[in-house]
Amino acid sequence: MKELHLVIVSPERIVFDGMAESVTLPGELGEFQVLPDHAPLISSLVEGEVKYVAGKETQVLQITEGFVEVRDNQISVCAEL
């Protein structure tokens, strides 16, 4: 199964840098999910939960705002925690 390279950073630190099977993000127009081979996009993020599946575990991270870039199975999230 293809995976995504997910990097989540905050102004203070790198929160996560690794592989994930899926990522769910709180976009301005609602929650959306990114799976392998997703179309490229850039979106602002609003207060809510970033959820990602890494291995057999689902991790949840609460954010207040930020943005995300998706390109070539790489997801870069910059967010305030």
N, C-alpha and C positions, 0 to 999 in steps of 0.2 A: 504494500500500500504506500502511495506517495505521502510525504509529510511536508509540513510547512516549517520554514525557519522563522521563529518568532523572537523578536527582541522587544522588550518592554523597558523603557527608561523613564525615570522621573528626574527632576532637576537635581536631586540629591544622589541618585545611584542607579545602577543597572538592576532592575527588579528580576528580570528573567531573560536568559539568552539560551535558546535550545530548540528542539524539535517539538512540534505539536501536530495533532491530527486534525483539529478544527479550532477555530477561535470565534467567539461571539462577542460583539462589541455594541455599546450604546450610542448609536448615531443620532444626529439631530432629528432625522425623520423616523426614528424608531430603531429597535434592535435589529442587527443583521449578523449573519454567520458567514465566515470565510472558510472554504474548503480548498484542498489542492486544486490547482489549475483555475482558480478564480480569475476573473477579468481584472486588469489593473484598475486601481482606484485610489483616490485621496479623499478623506472625509474628516470633518471635525467630529469630536466626541463630546458628549454631555455627561452629566453626573449619572453614574450607574455602575454596573458590574461588567468587568472584562472576564470572560470565562474561557478557559482553554483546556483542551484534553491533551495531556502529555503522558504517554504510556497508558496505564489503565486508570489514571486518576484525573479527575476534573478539578482544576484550580480556579479559585474565584478571587478577583482583586477589585476592590472598591476604588473608583476614581471620581474626581470632581469635574475634570475637563481635560481635553487634549486633542490629538489628531492621530490619524493612522494613514500609512501608505502601504498598499498591497501591490507587489510586482514580482512576477516570476517565482511564485511560491515563497516569497519572502514578505514578512509582515513586520513593519516597524511602527511601534506605538510609542508616542511621547505623551505622557500624562502626568497631571498633578494628582497626588494620592491624598 
